[in-house]
Amino acid sequence: MSTNIESRQRDLDAMLALAPVVAVVVIERVEDAAPLARALVDGGVHAIEVTLRTPAALDAIRAIADEVDGACVGAGTVLRPGDFEAAEQAGARFMVSPGSTDLLLAAAENVDTPWLPGAATASEALALFERGYRLQKFFPAAAVGGVEHLRSLAGPLPGIRFCPTGGIDAASAPRYLTLSNVACVGGSWLTPRDLVAAHDWSAIEDLARAAVRLRV
């Protein structure tokens, strides 16, 4: 295993331990980025994954990195090799992909930023583990078996811990968080589109506070 990957995985482990939930956010307007992130941080959620799904995403990452103390901002939906360098230059401290490919694996080794690659099956998880990725995104969590699927992987794959994402909400998250192989969960419910559009940052802060209390 590459010592660089091992070191980055340790860094990622610390980031995922900041709170039981990583906020997964879609930002349409750059001017919303800093106040949204500040609300999450004030509520106790420090790891914020800004998905690269909008033209504003990279600038949003840059704004959060530059302006919000306590935020650990990352880039999600990393799909192309070029996304790694672009996100790193914007200030992302971690990267997240829904899956993995040979091209993404190669690109991830050419940046200093930790990567959380996605897996949905035992074979995918094992292939990533062989490359040194003991921390993985489990996606799409609810659609591929959810808690029961993850529980079945814990025995044969004890060296892998997951951040399940996809179809998880405040009601289902605690069941995931009881599993020994779950480091945290990824959730978009902390930043509902209507609250962001209304700039209701206090409501988002309240959702973050509630999320921090989810781990039992």
N, C-alpha and C positions, 0 to 999 in steps of 0.2 A: 504494500500500500504506500502511496506517495506520502512523505512526511508533510508536504504542503496541504494535502487533503485532510490529513489527520489534524493538523493545526487548525484549519478552517472549520472542521467539524466541532472541535472544542469551542471555538468562538461562537458557532451557531448554537451549540448547546446552551451557552450562557444567555444568548438572545431569546431563545424559546422559553427559557425559565423565568423571564421577566414577569409574565402573567400567564394564567391558564388559557388565555385567548389571544391569538394574533388577529388584529383587526384587518380584514380584507376590504379594501376600499376602491371604488371607481370614482375618479375625480374628473369632472367635466370642465371645471373652471379653475385656473391656477389660483385665483384670489381666494378660493375656498380652502386651499390646501393647508395653510398654516393655522387658521382658526379651528379647522376640523381636527387636525393633529393635536393642537393644544388642548382641545376638549377631551380627547382620548387620553392624553398623558395626565391631565388633571384628574381624570377618573381612575387612573392606575394602570391603563393599558399602554405600554410603551412600544411594543413591537407593532409596526404599522406597515402592511404590505399594500403598496400602491400598484394596482394592476396596469400593465402596459396595454390598455384597451382603448385609450383615448389620445387625441393629439396633445392634450395637456399633461399627460402622465409624467414625462421626464422633467418638465419644468415644475410640476407639483412636487416631485421627489426633491429637486434642488431647493425649492422653497422651504420644505419641511426640514431638510438637513441644515439649512442656513439659519432658520429663524426659530425653531422650536427646541428649546432645551429639554433634554430628557427623552426625546423621540429617537427610536431606533427604526429608521425608515428603510424599507426594502422594496424591491421591484418584483412584482408578480406577473404571471402570464409571460414569462421569458420563453420565447418560441424559436428565436433565430440566434445564431452565433453572435451577430453584431449587437444583439440586445445586451449582452454581458458588458461589453466595454462602454456602451452608451449609458447604461444604468450606473455603472461604477463611476463614470465621470460626472454624473449628475449628483452623486453623493449617496447612492444606495449602499447600505451596510450588509445586506443579504439579498439573495436572488431566489426566486421560487418558480418552478415549472410544473405543469400538469403531468408531464411524463419525462422521458429521456430518449435521446437518440445519440448515435455515435458523434455527430457533429456538435451537439450540445455538450457531451462529455468532454470532447477535446477543447471546446471554447472555455468551459468552466475551469480548466486547468491553466488557462492563460491569463486569469485575473486573480486578484488577491481577495476578492469578496467571496464569502461562503455561499454555497449553493444548496438548496433543498429541492432535489429532483423528485418527481412524482412516480408512484407505483400503484397498481391496482390489483396485482396478482402476486402469488408467492414467487413465481419465476422472475417477474420484473424486480421484485424486492431483493431477491437473492443475487441477481445480476448486478444491481447497484451496490450491494454489500460487498461483493467481490472486488469492486473498484474502490472501496473505502468509504462508501456512504452508509453510515450506520443510522443517520437521521434522514428520514424521507417523508415526503408528503403522501398521504393516502387519499387518492382522488379517483373518481367522485365518490366520496365516502358512503353516503346514504344509498346511492344507486347500485353499488356493488356489494352490499351486504352489511354495511355499517358496523355496529358494535360486535355482532356475532362473527363477522369475517375477521375483524381485528383480533378478537379473542382466540380464534382458531390459529392465527399466525404466531401468537406469543410463544407457544410451546416449541415448534420446530425452528423458529427464527428468533431466539432470545436476545441476539445481539443487535436487533434493529428496533428503533423507536420511531414512532410516526406522529405527524401532525395531520390528522384527518380533516379534510375540507370538502365541502359540497353537500348541501342539504342539511346542514347542522344549524340549529337555532338554540335559543336560551333554554328551551325545554328539554332538548335531547343532549345537549353538551355534557351535563353531569355524568351521564352513563358512559360516555367516551372517556371522560377524565378519571374514572375509577380504574381503568385498565392499566396494567403494569407497563405495557408497551406504547402508551400514549404520552407524549411529552407535553402537548397542548393541543388545542383545536384552532382551526381557522374559521372565522365567522364574518359574514357581511351584515349580520343583523344589527351590529353596533352603529352602523351609519346608514339608516334607511334613506332612500332617495328623497322622500318628502321632507325629512328633517334637514337634510343638507340644503335642499332648495329653499327652505324657509330660514336658513341660517340659525336654526334652533340648537345652538352649541350646548346650551345647558342641558337639554334633553339627551344629547349624545353623551355628555359627561355622565349623566345618570345611568345610561345604558352601560357605559364602561365600568362604572362602580359596581353595578350588579354583576357584570361579567367576571370581575376579579373575585367575587364571592362564590363562584360556581364550583370551584374545586372543593370536594368534600373530604 
